[in-house]
Amino acid sequence: MSGILCGIRFPQKIPNLDLTIYDKNDEVGGVWYENRRYPGVTCDVPSHCFQYTFANNPHWTKFFSPGEEIGNYFRTVAEKYDVKKYIRFGHLFKSARWLEGKAQWEIKVVRLVDNLEFTDHCDVFVKATGNLNKWAWPKLPGLEKFQGDLIHPQNWKDSFDPTDKRVAVIGYGATAVQLVPAILPKVKYMDHYVRGQAWISPAGYVAADARKANNPDLHNFDHPVEEREQFARNPEAYLRYRHQVEDFVNQAQLIHWVGSEMNKTFSAATEESMARRLAKKPEIFEALRPKYPVACRRVSPGPKYLECLVEDKLNFIPKGVRRVTETGLEDDDGVLREVDAIICATGFDTSLKMDDQPIYGRNGVSLDDLWDDEPGAYMSICPPQMPNLFLFVGPNGAPGAGSTIHMSECACDYMVKCIQKLRKENLRWMMAK
């Protein structure tokens, strides 16, 4: 997403630019290329907000569109703006080092087709990998010894069919709340290991569409062909609709203000919704109910997820996993349950640690060392001691609610202005103090 943005905005705003974009994948889209295949995958932001401001798509089929459709959107935009001519696919970034004498970055890259490592140099280095690019496997003793299907949803195997299988799902984050409802009807039974707690919101942002606001149990809905055709024929009407949805989503930031009316209303609605949807098994609500207030962390919509937890063929296990055997999992109480497949819905490593892709700035200091106590960067874009380095979705750069795309566009505009200043004033480098 951010790399595509660079491939559009940089050439538009900076003439005669020598731009190279390295991408480890063989297609554009980033997380929405890698993360598009697991059953139920979607975005928790309305599709009408999850798009570039300059590339409206009136053809979204759903309010929350599926991952494949989101990936297609980014590919379409990349093709429209001819971004691929700047991209070298199948190239993995390995490390970067600032060369003080040359005032350049030395970049180490691996060409994956033959594992050839080579060096490139650049005046400006932009890291556009975001924070959803490293799968987080659970650190469970014996996991590698399991003889059945071992799946991470972010690397979903198309050959895997859960039909009539005994399946264990580990995790309770955004991936799990989408995946469980999608595969539960197919499996023989499911053991669902949930160690933590989180709030599941009643209706997400669906109320942003005024026509749906009176239905508290509605989580998603289709946009009929006729409506999409009307949007396409009348761009101004579609833009008004998009702004209506965006206004609602942006106002949702107020739910994070403890004591605000929106926070009180949303908190009460969320707690009531969870209790009602888990009424058949209230002990599950007590196990999931966090001690922290609603919106202390990002809230997941979770359509149909809570209803699945009270189904007879789902075994809700509010415990951690002690170890994995060749045939199953043993929980913290020592109970061993055999399964055919383990799905580790444990998301991404968002710690900002880059020990496998180190970046060294002035005087050889590594970004990991600078961020060891507390990650920080000016405007979440420019870290200290790193000349001419710009980040997308740096520390505190992701929104607590709503879309990250607009924030990435703002970051990109800032980068453009910095690069323009470097060129106009013939500066070798710039760096946040």
DOBA-692762 format. One record per residue (C-alpha): residue in three letters; x negated, y, z negated; residue number from 1. Coordinates in Angstrom, 1 decimal, decimal comma. Last residue first. Layout:
<rs>
> ALA; X; Y; Z; NUM
...
</rs>
This chain:
<rs>
> LYS; -17,1; 16,2; -16,2; 433
> ALA; -15,3; 15,1; -13,0; 432
> MET; -17,7; 14,5; -10,1; 431
> MET; -18,5; 16,1; -6,8; 430
> TRP; -21,1; 15,1; -4,2; 429
> ARG; -23,3; 16,3; -1,4; 428
> LEU; -21,5; 19,6; -0,9; 427
> ASN; -21,4; 21,3; 2,5; 426
> GLU; -18,7; 23,7; 1,4; 425
> LYS; -16,2; 22,7; 4,1; 424
> ARG; -17,1; 19,0; 4,0; 423
> LEU; -17,0; 18,4; 0,2; 422
> LYS; -13,9; 20,6; 0,0; 421
> GLN; -12,1; 18,6; 2,6; 420
> ILE; -13,1; 15,4; 0,7; 419
> CYS; -11,6; 16,9; -2,5; 418
> LYS; -8,4; 18,0; -0,7; 417
> VAL; -7,9; 14,6; 0,8; 416
> MET; -8,4; 12,9; -2,5; 415
> TYR; -5,7; 15,1; -4,1; 414
> ASP; -3,3; 14,2; -1,3; 413
> CYS; -4,1; 10,5; -1,9; 412
> ALA; -3,3; 10,9; -5,6; 411
> CYS; 0,0; 12,5; -4,8; 410
> GLU; 0,8; 9,7; -2,3; 409
> SER; -0,2; 7,1; -4,9; 408
> MET; 2,2; 8,8; -7,4; 407
> HIS; 5,0; 8,6; -4,8; 406
> ILE; 4,3; 4,9; -4,3; 405
> THR; 4,2; 4,0; -8,0; 404
> SER; 8,0; 3,8; -8,1; 403
> GLY; 10,1; 4,0; -11,2; 402
> ALA; 9,6; 3,5; -14,9; 401
> GLY; 6,4; 3,5; -17,0; 400
> PRO; 4,5; 4,9; -14,1; 399
> ALA; 1,1; 3,6; -13,1; 398
> GLY; -1,9; 5,9; -13,4; 397
> ASN; -2,6; 5,5; -17,1; 396
> PRO; -6,1; 4,3; -16,2; 395
> GLY; -6,5; 4,2; -12,4; 394
> VAL; -3,6; 3,6; -10,0; 393
> PHE; -5,7; 4,6; -6,9; 392
> LEU; -9,2; 5,5; -7,7; 391
> PHE; -11,7; 8,0; -6,3; 390
> LEU; -15,5; 7,8; -6,4; 389
> ASN; -17,5; 10,8; -5,0; 388
> PRO; -19,7; 10,9; -8,0; 387
> MET; -19,1; 8,3; -10,8; 386
> GLN; -20,4; 9,5; -14,1; 385
> PRO; -16,8; 10,1; -15,3; 384
> PRO; -13,8; 8,5; -13,6; 383
> CYS; -11,9; 10,4; -10,9; 382
> ILE; -8,3; 9,3; -10,1; 381
> SER; -6,3; 8,8; -13,3; 380
> MET; -5,9; 12,6; -13,3; 379
> TYR; -9,5; 12,7; -14,6; 378
> ALA; -10,3; 9,1; -15,5; 377
> GLY; -10,2; 7,0; -18,7; 376
> PRO; -10,5; 3,5; -20,0; 375
> GLU; -11,0; 3,3; -23,8; 374
> ASP; -13,7; 1,4; -25,7; 373
> ASP; -15,3; -0,5; -22,8; 372
> TRP; -14,4; 2,0; -20,1; 371
> LEU; -17,8; 3,5; -19,6; 370
> ASP; -19,3; 0,0; -19,9; 369
> ASP; -17,0; -1,4; -17,3; 368
> LEU; -17,7; 1,5; -15,0; 367
> SER; -21,3; 0,6; -15,1; 366
> VAL; -24,1; 3,1; -15,8; 365
> GLY; -27,0; 2,9; -13,4; 364
> ASN; -28,3; 6,4; -14,1; 363
> ARG; -25,2; 7,8; -12,2; 362
> GLY; -22,6; 5,2; -11,2; 361
> TYR; -22,5; 1,4; -11,1; 360
> ILE; -19,4; -0,4; -10,0; 359
> PRO; -19,1; -4,1; -10,8; 358
> GLN; -16,8; -6,5; -8,8; 357
> ASP; -16,7; -9,7; -11,0; 356
> ASP; -17,1; -7,7; -14,2; 355
> MET; -14,4; -5,3; -13,1; 354
> LYS; -12,2; -5,1; -16,2; 353
> LEU; -9,1; -2,9; -15,5; 352
> SER; -7,2; -4,9; -18,1; 351
> THR; -4,3; -5,6; -15,6; 350
> ASP; -5,0; -9,3; -15,2; 349
> PHE; -1,9; -10,4; -13,3; 348
> GLY; 1,2; -12,4; -13,9; 347
> THR; 1,5; -15,3; -16,3; 346
> ALA; 4,2; -17,2; -14,5; 345
> CYS; 2,1; -20,4; -14,8; 344
> ILE; 4,3; -23,0; -13,1; 343
> ILE; 3,6; -26,5; -14,3; 342
> ALA; 4,9; -29,4; -12,3; 341
> ASP; 5,9; -33,1; -12,8; 340
> VAL; 6,6; -32,7; -16,5; 339
> GLU; 5,9; -34,6; -19,7; 338
> ARG; 6,6; -32,9; -23,1; 337
> LEU; 4,3; -33,3; -26,0; 336
> VAL; 5,4; -31,8; -29,4; 335
> GLY; 2,4; -30,8; -31,5; 334
> ASP; 4,1; -27,8; -33,2; 333
> ASP; 2,1; -25,3; -31,0; 332
> ASP; 3,3; -27,0; -27,9; 331
> GLU; 1,8; -30,0; -26,0; 330
> LEU; 2,1; -29,9; -22,2; 329
> GLY; 2,4; -32,6; -19,6; 328
> THR; 1,0; -35,5; -17,6; 327
> GLU; -2,7; -35,1; -17,5; 326
> THR; -2,6; -33,2; -20,8; 325
> VAL; -2,3; -29,5; -21,4; 324
> ARG; -3,0; -27,9; -24,8; 323
> ARG; -1,6; -25,8; -27,6; 322
> VAL; 1,1; -24,2; -25,5; 321
> GLY; 2,9; -21,3; -27,2; 320
> LYS; 6,3; -21,4; -28,8; 319
> PRO; 9,9; -20,2; -28,2; 318
> ILE; 10,8; -23,3; -26,2; 317
> PHE; 14,0; -22,8; -24,1; 316
> ASN; 15,0; -26,2; -22,6; 315
> LEU; 16,9; -25,4; -19,4; 314
> LYS; 19,2; -28,2; -18,1; 313
> ASP; 22,0; -27,2; -20,4; 312
> GLU; 22,1; -23,6; -19,2; 311
> VAL; 21,7; -20,9; -22,0; 310
> LEU; 18,5; -19,6; -20,6; 309
> CYS; 19,9; -19,3; -17,1; 308
> GLU; 22,4; -16,6; -18,2; 307
> LEU; 19,4; -14,6; -19,5; 306
> TYR; 17,8; -14,7; -16,0; 305
> LYS; 20,9; -13,8; -13,9; 304
> PRO; 19,4; -10,4; -13,0; 303
> GLY; 16,2; -9,7; -14,9; 302
> PRO; 16,2; -5,9; -15,0; 301
> SER; 12,7; -5,8; -16,6; 300
> VAL; 11,8; -3,0; -19,0; 299
> ARG; 8,3; -1,4; -19,0; 298
> ARG; 6,9; -1,2; -22,5; 297
> CYS; 7,9; 0,9; -25,4; 296
> ALA; 11,1; 1,2; -23,3; 295
> VAL; 13,5; -0,4; -25,9; 294
> PRO; 12,1; -0,1; -29,5; 293
> TYR; 9,6; -2,6; -31,0; 292
> LYS; 10,6; -5,6; -33,0; 291
> PRO; 11,5; -7,5; -29,8; 290
> ARG; 14,6; -9,7; -29,4; 289
> LEU; 13,5; -12,8; -27,6; 288
> ALA; 13,7; -15,3; -30,5; 287
> GLU; 16,9; -13,7; -31,9; 286
> PHE; 18,5; -13,8; -28,5; 285
> ILE; 17,6; -17,4; -28,2; 284
> GLU; 19,1; -18,2; -31,5; 283
> PRO; 22,4; -16,7; -30,2; 282
> LYS; 22,9; -19,7; -27,9; 281
> LYS; 26,3; -19,3; -26,2; 280
> ALA; 26,2; -15,5; -26,9; 279
> LEU; 23,0; -15,1; -24,7; 278
> ARG; 24,7; -12,8; -22,2; 277
> ARG; 26,5; -10,9; -24,9; 276
> ALA; 23,4; -10,4; -27,1; 275
> MET; 21,3; -9,3; -24,1; 274
> SER; 23,9; -6,8; -22,9; 273
> GLU; 24,5; -5,4; -26,4; 272
> GLU; 20,8; -4,8; -26,9; 271
> THR; 20,3; -3,2; -23,5; 270
> ALA; 23,4; -1,0; -23,9; 269
> ALA; 22,3; 0,2; -27,3; 268
> SER; 18,8; 1,0; -26,1; 267
> PHE; 20,1; 2,7; -23,0; 266
> THR; 22,4; 5,0; -25,0; 265
> LYS; 19,8; 5,8; -27,6; 264
> ASN; 17,0; 6,4; -25,1; 263
> MET; 19,3; 8,6; -22,9; 262
> GLU; 20,4; 10,6; -25,9; 261
> SER; 16,7; 11,2; -26,9; 260
> GLY; 15,5; 9,7; -30,2; 259
> VAL; 12,5; 8,0; -28,7; 258
> TRP; 11,6; 9,6; -25,4; 257
> HIS; 10,9; 6,6; -23,1; 256
> ILE; 14,5; 6,5; -21,8; 255
> LEU; 13,7; 10,0; -20,4; 254
> GLN; 11,7; 8,4; -17,6; 253
> ALA; 15,1; 7,2; -16,3; 252
> GLN; 15,5; 10,7; -14,9; 251
> ASN; 13,1; 9,7; -12,1; 250
> VAL; 15,2; 6,7; -11,2; 249
> PHE; 18,5; 8,7; -11,1; 248
> ASP; 16,9; 11,5; -8,9; 247
> GLU; 15,4; 8,9; -6,7; 246
> VAL; 18,7; 7,2; -6,0; 245
> GLN; 20,4; 10,5; -5,2; 244
> HIS; 17,4; 11,5; -3,1; 243
> ARG; 17,7; 8,3; -1,1; 242
> TYR; 21,4; 8,9; -0,5; 241
> ARG; 20,7; 12,5; 0,7; 240
> LEU; 18,0; 11,1; 3,0; 239
> TYR; 20,4; 8,6; 4,4; 238
> ALA; 23,0; 11,3; 5,1; 237
> GLU; 20,3; 13,4; 6,9; 236
> PRO; 19,1; 10,4; 8,9; 235
> ASN; 22,6; 9,8; 10,4; 234
> ARG; 22,5; 7,1; 13,0; 233
> ALA; 20,2; 4,9; 10,9; 232
> PHE; 22,2; 5,4; 7,7; 231
> GLN; 25,4; 4,6; 9,6; 230
> GLU; 23,8; 1,4; 11,0; 229
> ARG; 22,7; 0,4; 7,5; 228
> GLU; 26,3; 0,9; 6,2; 227
> GLU; 27,8; -1,2; 9,1; 226
> VAL; 25,2; -4,0; 8,5; 225
> PRO; 26,3; -4,2; 4,9; 224
> HIS; 23,9; -3,1; 2,1; 223
> ASP; 23,9; -6,0; -0,3; 222
> PHE; 24,0; -5,7; -4,1; 221
> ASN; 21,9; -6,1; -7,1; 220
> HIS; 22,2; -6,2; -10,9; 219
> LEU; 26,0; -5,8; -11,5; 218
> ASP; 27,0; -6,6; -15,0; 217
> PRO; 27,6; -3,0; -16,1; 216
> ASN; 30,0; -2,3; -13,2; 215
> ASN; 31,2; 1,3; -13,4; 214
> ALA; 28,1; 2,7; -11,8; 213
> LYS; 28,4; 0,7; -8,5; 212
> ARG; 29,9; 3,4; -6,3; 211
> ALA; 27,6; 6,0; -7,9; 210
> ASP; 24,5; 4,2; -6,6; 209
> ALA; 21,9; 5,0; -9,2; 208
> ALA; 23,9; 2,7; -11,4; 207
> VAL; 22,0; -0,1; -9,8; 206
> TYR; 18,8; 1,2; -11,5; 205
> GLY; 18,4; -1,8; -13,9; 204
> ALA; 21,7; -3,3; -14,8; 203
> PRO; 21,6; -4,7; -18,3; 202
> SER; 17,9; -4,4; -19,2; 201
> ILE; 15,8; -7,3; -20,5; 200
> TRP; 13,9; -6,4; -23,6; 199
> ALA; 10,7; -8,3; -24,3; 198
> GLN; 9,4; -10,9; -26,8; 197
> GLY; 6,5; -13,3; -26,7; 196
> ARG; 5,8; -17,0; -26,7; 195
> VAL; 8,2; -18,2; -24,1; 194
> TYR; 7,7; -21,7; -22,8; 193
> HIS; 10,5; -22,7; -20,4; 192
> ASP; 10,9; -26,5; -20,0; 191
> MET; 13,1; -27,0; -16,9; 190
> TYR; 15,3; -29,9; -15,8; 189
> LYS; 15,9; -31,8; -12,6; 188
> VAL; 15,1; -28,7; -10,6; 187
> LYS; 17,1; -27,2; -7,8; 186
> PRO; 19,6; -24,9; -9,6; 185
> LEU; 16,7; -23,6; -11,8; 184
> ILE; 14,6; -22,5; -8,9; 183
> ALA; 15,8; -18,9; -8,2; 182
> PRO; 17,1; -18,1; -11,7; 181
> VAL; 13,6; -19,0; -13,1; 180
> LEU; 11,5; -17,1; -10,6; 179
> GLN; 12,8; -13,6; -11,1; 178
> VAL; 12,6; -13,5; -14,9; 177
> ALA; 9,4; -15,4; -14,7; 176
> THR; 7,6; -13,0; -12,4; 175
> ALA; 8,6; -9,9; -14,4; 174
> GLY; 7,3; -11,3; -17,7; 173
> TYR; 8,3; -14,2; -19,8; 172
> GLY; 5,6; -16,9; -19,3; 171
> ILE; 5,0; -20,6; -18,8; 170
> VAL; 7,5; -22,5; -16,6; 169
> ALA; 7,5; -26,3; -17,0; 168
> VAL; 9,2; -28,3; -14,2; 167
> ARG; 10,7; -31,8; -14,1; 166
> LYS; 11,4; -32,2; -10,5; 165
> ASP; 14,7; -32,8; -8,7; 164
> THR; 13,9; -30,1; -6,1; 163
> PRO; 10,8; -28,1; -7,0; 162
> ASP; 9,4; -28,2; -3,5; 161
> PHE; 5,8; -27,2; -3,1; 160
> SER; 4,5; -27,0; 0,5; 159
> ASP; 4,9; -23,2; 0,5; 158
> LYS; 2,3; -23,0; -2,3; 157
> TRP; 2,8; -19,8; -4,3; 156
> ASN; -0,4; -17,9; -5,0; 155
> GLN; 1,2; -15,1; -7,0; 154
> PRO; 3,5; -17,8; -8,4; 153
> HIS; 0,6; -19,7; -9,9; 152
> ILE; 1,3; -23,4; -9,4; 151
> LEU; -0,1; -26,7; -10,8; 150
> ASP; 1,6; -29,7; -9,2; 149
> GLY; 1,0; -32,8; -11,2; 148
> GLN; -2,3; -34,3; -12,4; 147
> PHE; -3,1; -31,8; -15,2; 146
> LYS; -6,9; -31,9; -15,9; 145
> GLU; -7,5; -28,2; -15,0; 144
> LEU; -5,1; -27,1; -17,8; 143
> GLY; -6,9; -29,2; -20,4; 142
> PRO; -7,3; -26,4; -22,9; 141
> LEU; -5,1; -23,4; -22,0; 140
> LYS; -6,5; -20,1; -21,0; 139
> PRO; -3,5; -18,9; -19,0; 138
> TRP; -4,3; -17,9; -15,4; 137
> ALA; -4,1; -14,2; -14,7; 136
> TRP; -4,0; -13,5; -11,0; 135
> LYS; -6,2; -10,6; -9,9; 134
> ASN; -4,7; -8,1; -7,4; 133
> LEU; -2,1; -6,1; -9,3; 132
> ASN; -4,1; -3,2; -10,7; 131
> GLY; -4,6; -1,2; -7,5; 130
> THR; -7,1; -2,3; -4,8; 129
> ALA; -7,5; 1,2; -3,4; 128
> LYS; -11,0; 2,0; -4,5; 127
> VAL; -12,2; 5,0; -2,5; 126
> PHE; -15,9; 5,5; -2,0; 125
> VAL; -17,1; 8,8; -0,4; 124
> ASP; -20,5; 9,2; 1,3; 123
> CYS; -20,6; 5,6; 2,5; 122
> HIS; -23,1; 2,8; 2,8; 121
> ASP; -22,6; -0,8; 3,8; 120
> THR; -24,5; -3,9; 2,7; 119
> PHE; -23,9; -7,5; 3,8; 118
> GLU; -22,8; -10,9; 2,3; 117
> LEU; -22,0; -13,7; 4,7; 116
> ASN; -19,4; -16,2; 3,3; 115
> ASP; -18,7; -17,5; 6,9; 114
> VAL; -15,0; -16,5; 7,3; 113
> LEU; -15,1; -14,5; 4,0; 112
> ARG; -17,3; -11,7; 5,1; 111
> VAL; -18,7; -10,6; 1,7; 110
> VAL; -19,2; -6,9; 0,9; 109
> LYS; -21,8; -5,0; -1,1; 108
> ILE; -21,3; -1,2; -1,0; 107
> GLU; -24,1; 1,3; -1,5; 106
> TRP; -22,6; 4,7; -2,3; 105
> GLN; -24,3; 7,8; -1,1; 104
> ALA; -26,0; 10,8; -2,6; 103
> LYS; -29,2; 9,6; -0,9; 102
> GLY; -31,5; 10,2; -3,9; 101
> GLU; -28,8; 9,3; -6,4; 100
> LEU; -27,8; 6,0; -4,8; 99
> TRP; -24,4; 5,1; -6,5; 98
> ARG; -23,9; 1,3; -6,7; 97
> ALA; -20,9; -0,7; -5,5; 96
> SER; -20,0; -4,4; -5,9; 95
> LYS; -18,3; -7,4; -4,3; 94
> PHE; -15,6; -6,1; -1,9; 93
> LEU; -14,1; -9,0; 0,1; 92
> HIS; -13,8; -8,9; 3,8; 91
> GLY; -11,2; -11,0; 5,6; 90
> PHE; -9,8; -8,0; 7,4; 89
> ARG; -11,9; -5,1; 8,6; 88
> ILE; -9,4; -2,2; 8,7; 87
> TYR; -9,7; 1,1; 10,6; 86
> LYS; -8,0; -0,1; 13,8; 85
> LYS; -5,3; -1,6; 11,6; 84
> VAL; -3,8; 1,8; 10,7; 83
> ASP; -2,2; 2,4; 14,0; 82
> TYR; 0,4; 4,7; 12,5; 81
> LYS; 3,4; 2,7; 13,6; 80
> GLU; 1,6; -0,6; 13,0; 79
> ALA; 0,8; 0,3; 9,4; 78
> VAL; 4,4; 1,4; 8,9; 77
> THR; 5,8; -1,9; 10,2; 76
> ARG; 3,4; -4,0; 8,1; 75
> PHE; 4,5; -2,0; 5,0; 74
> TYR; 8,1; -2,7; 5,8; 73
> ASN; 7,5; -6,4; 6,5; 72
> GLY; 6,0; -6,8; 3,1; 71
> ILE; 9,1; -5,3; 1,5; 70
> GLU; 11,3; -7,6; 3,5; 69
> GLU; 9,2; -10,6; 2,4; 68
> GLY; 9,4; -9,5; -1,2; 67
> PRO; 13,2; -9,4; -1,4; 66
> SER; 15,1; -6,1; -1,4; 65
> PHE; 16,5; -4,5; -4,5; 64
> PHE; 19,4; -2,4; -3,2; 63
> LYS; 19,7; -5,0; -0,5; 62
> THR; 19,4; -5,2; 3,3; 61
> TRP; 17,0; -2,2; 3,6; 60
> HIS; 17,6; -0,8; 7,1; 59
> PRO; 17,5; 2,9; 6,5; 58
> ASN; 13,7; 2,8; 6,2; 57
> ASN; 12,2; 6,3; 5,6; 56
> ALA; 8,5; 6,7; 6,5; 55
> PHE; 7,3; 10,1; 5,3; 54
> THR; 8,2; 9,7; 1,6; 53
> TYR; 6,6; 6,3; 1,6; 52
> GLN; 8,8; 3,5; 0,4; 51
> PHE; 9,9; 2,0; -2,9; 50
> CYS; 12,5; 4,6; -3,7; 49
> HIS; 15,1; 3,3; -1,3; 48
> SER; 14,0; -0,2; -2,2; 47
> PRO; 15,2; 0,2; -5,7; 46
> VAL; 12,4; -0,5; -8,2; 45
> ASP; 12,1; -3,9; -9,9; 44
> CYS; 10,6; -5,3; -6,8; 43
> THR; 11,5; -8,7; -5,4; 42
> VAL; 10,4; -12,3; -5,6; 41
> GLY; 13,2; -14,8; -6,1; 40
> PRO; 11,3; -17,8; -4,9; 39
> TYR; 7,5; -17,3; -4,6; 38
> ARG; 6,4; -16,0; -1,2; 37
> ARG; 5,8; -12,3; -1,3; 36
> ASN; 2,9; -11,9; -3,7; 35
> GLU; 0,0; -12,0; -1,4; 34
> TYR; 1,3; -9,7; 1,3; 33
> TRP; 3,3; -7,4; -1,1; 32
> VAL; 0,2; -7,3; -3,4; 31
> GLY; -1,8; -5,9; -0,5; 30
> GLY; 0,4; -5,1; 2,5; 29
> VAL; -1,9; -5,5; 5,5; 28
> GLU; -2,9; -8,9; 7,0; 27
> ASP; -5,9; -11,2; 6,9; 26
> ASN; -6,7; -10,6; 3,2; 25
> LYS; -9,9; -9,5; 1,6; 24
> ASP; -9,4; -6,0; 3,0; 23
> TYR; -12,2; -3,5; 3,8; 22
> ILE; -11,2; -0,1; 5,1; 21
> THR; -13,7; 1,8; 7,2; 20
> LEU; -13,3; 5,5; 8,0; 19
> ASP; -15,7; 7,7; 9,9; 18
> LEU; -13,8; 11,0; 9,9; 17
> ASN; -13,9; 13,3; 12,9; 16
> PRO; -11,0; 15,3; 11,6; 15
> ILE; -9,8; 15,1; 7,9; 14
> LYS; -6,1; 15,6; 7,4; 13
> GLN; -4,5; 13,1; 9,8; 12
> PRO; -7,4; 10,7; 9,7; 11
> PHE; -7,2; 10,6; 5,9; 10
> ARG; -3,4; 10,4; 5,6; 9
> ILE; -2,7; 7,3; 7,6; 8
> GLY; -5,5; 4,8; 6,9; 7
> CYS; -5,6; 6,1; 3,3; 6
> LEU; -1,9; 5,3; 2,9; 5
> ILE; -2,4; 1,9; 4,3; 4
> GLY; -5,1; 1,3; 1,7; 3
> SER; -2,7; 2,5; -1,0; 2
> MET; 0,0; 0,0; 0,0; 1
</rs>
